[in-house]
Amino acid sequence: MINFLRKFREDSNFILLFLAVLFLLLAIINPSVPITKNIYNYIFIVDISQSMNTPDMSLDAQKISRIEYSKKTLQRLVERLPCKTKVSIGMFAGVSVASTYTPIEVCDNFSSINNTIDHLDWRSTWSGNSRLRESMVTLARLIRSFPESAQVVFFTDGEEAPRLHTFNTRDLSQFQGGQDWLFVGIGSDEGTAIPKFDSNNQLIGYWSNDSFALQPGIAQISESNLGTRDNKVASGVSDRYLSKLDEDYLKLLAQEIKGNYIKGDSVETILDAMEKQKAAWRDQSAYELRYFLSLLALIFFTLRFISVENVLHLLRFRKDAH
């Protein structure tokens, strides 16, 4: 063994340099090996109803609204998605969901996707109501219109407005299409008044308790049995409607449609939940070996400057000890 190491020492510089150059050339050629991985399509839906303007979320030690928190979280999620993932951005208000576009590849369209998220605004709403339960049917129909299937990640506080009663609660026991949909709860557990803004985004007051109650005698005969509600501003502090994240309702809704629920207080938590969703398909792609081969070239080049005298000394010492 000692003789072998001595011989290697005499030729080691050439051998190590040869190996370093060899792996460097291979890195330039950049061979690849085929690997199979899951490919995901997502539609990220943000609740833009006015309860999402409630400023009860914290980011960088500052209070921000639920909708702003959802947008910041969504942008951080998009940054973490691997290439070939396809993404659509949707908005929920009233009883329906609108998609800005069918799912597009995240890396090629990264700037466009982030720009879409930046422009999500409560003023895009087409209805003053917030009927999350009713929107499930519309959402399933929307996804069926896509060229490829997509998994749902739905950012919402779970607020139903007007409040649900027996006669205006849709039965979802036979609902099909919600498998693995993910509800992300946004909001705090402490009740906070919902600000009411005008079309210029100027605060004009706060939503009253009456705003979340059905107008008597209307819900039963209104279109689609949805009902309407009062649009008044609260007359005083005691009359303000206090909104908070309705986790119990979102968990129940997720269970009814065979989906899942998590609280949206961590990007890592959301990503972990998304990884458990069913992939759109499995794709075989090439894994480039450039960086691995470059690392080997660096290792062999560095070994040229490491003496083997210490190794020889250690082996000789062990031989003498025996």
Residue, then its C-alpha position, 0 to 999 in steps of 0.5 A: m500500500i505504501n509503495f502504491l501511494r509513493k508511486f501515485r505521489e510521483d504521478s499524482n499531479f499529472i493524473l489529478l490535472f488530467l481528471a480535472v480537465l476531463f471533468l471540466l470538458l464534460a461539464i462544457i459538453n453538459p450531458s444529461v440523464p432523463i428523470t421523471k417528475n410531477i408537473y402541476n397546474y394551479i389556479f390561485i384564487v384570491d377572495i376580493s370581497q370587501s371583508m378582505n380589506t380588513p387590516d388584521m394581518s401582520l407583515d414586517a411588523q406592520k398591519i396590512s389588509r387580508i387581500e394585501y397579505s394574500k397577494k404578498t404570500l401568493q407572489r412568494l409562492v410563485e417564486r418557489l414553483p419549479c419551471k414547467t408548472k402552469v399557473s392561473i390567477g383567479m378572483f372570487a366575489g359574489v357567487s362566482v370566480a373569474s380567471t384572468y387567463t388559462p394556466i400559463e408556464v410560470c418561468d416564461n411568464f413570471s413577470s406577467i403573473n406577478n403583474t396580475i397579482d399586483h393588480l388584484d383589487w377589491r374594486s374589481t368586484w362585480s357583486g357586493n355579496s360574498r357567497l363562497r359556498e355557491s362559488m364551488v359550482t362556478l369554479a368547477r365549471l371554470i376549471r372544466s373549460f381549461p385546456e388542462s386540469a388545474q388544482v385549486v388554491f383558494f385564499t379567503d377569510g371564509e366570510e359568507a355575506p349575507r349570513l347563511h341560513t337553512f333556506n339559502t345554503r346550497d347542499l354540496s353532498q353530491f358535489q363533484g370536482g373538489q378533490d384535493w382543492l386547498f382552502v388557505g385561511i386568511g385573517s386573524d381570530e380577533g374580530t376587526a371592523i371591515p372598512k368601507f371604501d368609495s370608488n376612489n379607495q377612500l375610507i367612508g366608514y365601516w360595515s354595519n351588523d345589518s350589512f351581513a343580515l338578509q333583508p326580510g322576505i327577499a332571500q326566499i324569492s330572489e334570483s338563485n335563492l341568494g338573497t340581498r343585504d343592507n348596504k349601510v355604513a355603521s352608525g357607531v362603533s357598537d354597530r360595526y360588524l366584526s369580521k374574523l377568519d372563520e376556520d370552522y366553516l372553511k374546514l367544514l366546506a373543505q370536508e364536504i367537497k373532499g378538499n383540504y384546509i390550512k391556515g395561511d400564516s406560512v409559505e412553507t405550510i402552504l407549499d407542503a400542502m400543495e405538494k400533497q395535491k394530485a399532479a396534473w401529469r408526470d413528465q420526463s425531462a433531462y437533468e443536466l450534469r453540468y454543475f456536478l461535473s464542474l464540482l468534480a473538476l474543482i475537487f480533483f484540481t484542489l487535490r493537486f495541492i494536498s500533500v500525501e506525505n501525511v497519509l504515508h506517515l500515518l500508514r507507516f506508523r500503523k504498520d510499525a505499531h503492529 
